[in-house]
């Protein structure tokens, strides 16, 4: 695949900024939910839905689509917001997040929203679901790829390591796992609560191909996804180093924003900051 042009990169950066604004708006409307993780993963979800994935928003059940599993379901606002911007459902529906009867619950529910591949809530189970799906796809001779987004903190769950063994042992080269390595969890820093390092070496010892990227460098992340497609006989994991709360200075790197929404006053301030940046992005694009 040809490298992205500068204008294509700027268009994706601008889209990510717009999605971040939608995330703040939907969390404000809900009055609950997680803020840091969704903002931190916005560049990656933008790259996935607007460049990497083979999918059709108008036909979410298309059999040849790539599958994207979200293991850390609590960051689902970024998935809903990105899906809405991609055309899966009206943008205004985002404001029903966590409302009674809404399709957009605090954790994704597969049967409620077309385009969501799995229901997730309990951490640590997404990689098992994705590995099983990848194994079945290979048995069926399917060419689509399986992607699985994971948090770093949920690697404290043993189920993750069983899935790593299974995928490595069965050489599931059709799966790409993406770890949000933001170093925080709800009550502190991952390395203080349960150290994960050396994470790269641990995946390599389970027979995975390991790539590390700046999770906010969209071209770098897209290039890693392309490299994963060329790897045979091994699953690939992309360790994406991200800034929790990326785009809003008051939230960045602060674990206390892991699981709380902005107040009305905070949301107004955060949206102003993002809209100011949007103007800068647009100006550079012009």
Buried (B, 14 or more C-beta within 10 A) or exposed (E): EEEBEEEBBBBBBBBBBBBBBBBBBBBBBBEEBBBBBBBBBBBBBBBBBBBBBEBBBEEBEEEEBBBBBBBBBBBBBBBBBBBBBBEBBEBEBBBBBBEEEBBBBBBBBEEEBBBBBBBBBEBBBBBBBBBBBBBEBBEEEBEBBBBBBBBBBBBBBEBBBBBBEBBBEBEBBBBBBBBBBBBBBBEBBBEEBEEBEEBBEBBBEBBBBBBBBBBBBBBBBBBBBEBBBEBEEBBBBBBBBBBBBBBBEEBBBBBEBBBBBBEEEBBEBBBEBBEEBBEEBEEEEE
